Amino acid sequence: MKTVLTLILILFLNSNLLANDNISRFGFLSYSNINLNFKDARDSLSSWIEDLGLSNNIKVSVEFYNTLDELFFAYKNGKLDMIVISFSDFYKNKTFLNNISKDYWSATFNEEKYTQFYLVSLKEKNINSFKDIQNATLSLEKYDTVSKLWFDKNSLTTNNKDSEKILKKIYFETKESTPLLNVFFKKSDLAIVTKDSWNSMVQLNPSIEKKIKIIERSEKIFLPFIGFFSKDTQEEKIDIFFKITSKIEDTIRVEELLSLLKFKSFFRLEDKYIDDMEIYFKEYYNLKEKYD
Amino acid sequence: MFKLINEKLFGKVFVLIFLAIFIVLSIFTYQASILQKESILNSLQSESKTMADAITFLNKEEMIINNQIVVLEFLNEFLNVNNQIETMILSRKNGNNIILKKNYWDTVENKFEIYDKSQIDVSSYEIVISPYVEKEVFKYTYPIYFSGVLWGWLHIDLSLDEYESKISQMYQQFIYLTILMLFSSLILSYLIAKMVSKPIISLNSVSSEIAKGNLSIRANITTKDEIGILAKTFNNMLENLEFSQKELKNSHNKLELRVQERTKELENVNSQLEEKSKLLKELNDGLEEKVKKEILKQQKQEQLLIQQSKLAAMGEMIGNIAHQWRQPLNALGLVLQNIYYSYKMDDLDDEFMDKSIKKANLLTNSMSKTIDDFRNFFKPNKEEVIFELTDSVKNSITLIESTFLHNNIAIKYVVEEDIKVKGFPNEFSQVILNILTNAKDAIIEKNILNGEVTINTSKDNSYAYVKIVDNAGGIPKNIIEKIFNPYFTTKEEGKGTGIGLYMSKTIIETNMNGKLEVENIQNGALFTIKIPLKEILNDK
């Protein structure tokens, strides 16, 4: 999954400031094991968001939290107006979050709203399906819990076993491109990559396609992350947020932010967008419960 | 301005200065462009080296353990964030090569030769056409050392867009600068050329006006340099010239008046000349007759002169004879007186008479001889003969000696014997006699108490010399040049004819090829007679 899933992005508006001074404040919260690249760019990210707010007459404050518990605590206590988390974390805390949240949104990495995962292997390896993953080594992006969930579900379905019990070793890589390169340079037998990542890597080096084959393709139902506002957040502030994100292509600072996070665009999430994911997650947890 | 440019001198100076400035600026621009290019290349090299240092430093461990994945990802990201990089090749010694460019990477065994060539022990750079991006790039090759061991090379091909942009910008600046300097040069050249040539052109203009005759014009140049001084001098010269011209005009006018006057005078003269010519013609018509008359008149005068000369000579001769005779006549008188007293005393005897007669005869013979001597002396020689110069001089002295003694004038002579000359001895003696007579007359006239005349004869290899010196005080300077002229005399009327020295000079110089000269010495006059020796004459 995208590096953004290693982050907890919280944008919160300071209602007091807004009410009194007609300005708002945005903030970010992250895990301690946040992606290095993002960590390097954290100051820039804060600066960009603050500048972006100022250009819309909003004062934005950016804050970072080290753990999910701290994040939820702050959100639950009304200190945060909005958080962004992975769909896995959302699904696990779905009941709690739905009770205090509204106005869900997400971002795309391409023209399509959903993300698709590929399971790839060297052509010279005799691995053609999930049936052949026994004792294989796998590389995937660290913290991409959704792709891991997809692999596990297929392993459970095909082999009736959790992947960690079948695979010889799993390499968690911090960079999105590393899993595929691990296969290319024969460090790993298998790799899970997003369709976007595969396409961009093949574009960079067409010989990848000659050496590596796609064994399985996931359903196109996955979202990279999910963001939502606290029910206590004023509608005016939410409107400002969606107003800004709706014209991101015209805003230089937002473009820079999206380039850093590799987003294509923001969009409001309606129920239908997450229904399939919810069903998929429900099936997975059922299978896991069944075989564990 | 264009009027000035048309002026030849201004044009030349302008073009010269403009070209000089333009050439200097061109050279400066050319040098500056080279330095600027080098500077930009050095900047690119420095940038490339910094990149290579950073890549090597950050991937040192991964390179050592040959973790190509991490290195590749790093290089890819590095390349993506550095738009300037066109291509990167990480070439491991004795290993494969990772080639990266925008939106492309690959691992290959071999790469293009231009990259292999630059894989040496030290870093290098050059501008080449990259076979990977097919355009010119700044290719920098960086050898990677770990613990002093060569690990491989990192080739970084930088885009030349910035370089070309800078170069383009530089050229643009140079163009602006060139245009600016061109205009500045034009203005500067114009000002300098104007400053240098304007005074000269002004002078030239003034000269042209002067050439047309306008002398009232002046050069209006007030500078203190050489041109200013020249203009000042020029103006002074013009003032002088104008003044001179005015003077000349006045002179011309005066001259015209003079010419008119002179013309009138000439006309008068002409008319007079015409009259004279008429008279001359009339004279010419009767000239022959007149000449004959004049010749006759001259002959008569000469006859008269000769007559006078003869009479004078005769007078001289008689005087000299009288002086010569004075002693024998006294002696004869004494003889006669002795005879008378002897007769009265009756002592007159035969013996006494014989003795007295002998004595008287002796005296009369002596007197007769004197006459003969004078007669011979004045008898002109008809033919040239060789004669002893000293004898001739002595003869002359003998003739005049008594006269000198009578006047208490001493004659000294120092003679050299055996001087033979050819000529007319009597005429020569007459010359000596003339000079001695003149000396005597001068001494008597000036009342010189111890009158003295010295005669010296001598000779050299060619000539005989007779020098006669007196102590009469010399000949006055104003007449010394005239004494040999005919009819010139300082003597009282009747005492001198004025032809003695004239005749003497004629005898010596015309008849005897000699020379008669006079000069004043300390106390008197020195007459020098110079006659060729007979040997010389014979040789001739």
Interface residues (C-beta under 8 A of the other chain):
Chain A: K175 S177 T178 L181 N182 F184 F185 K187 Q203 L204 N205 S207
Chain B: Q68 I69 V70 L72 E73 N76 N103 Y104 W105 D106
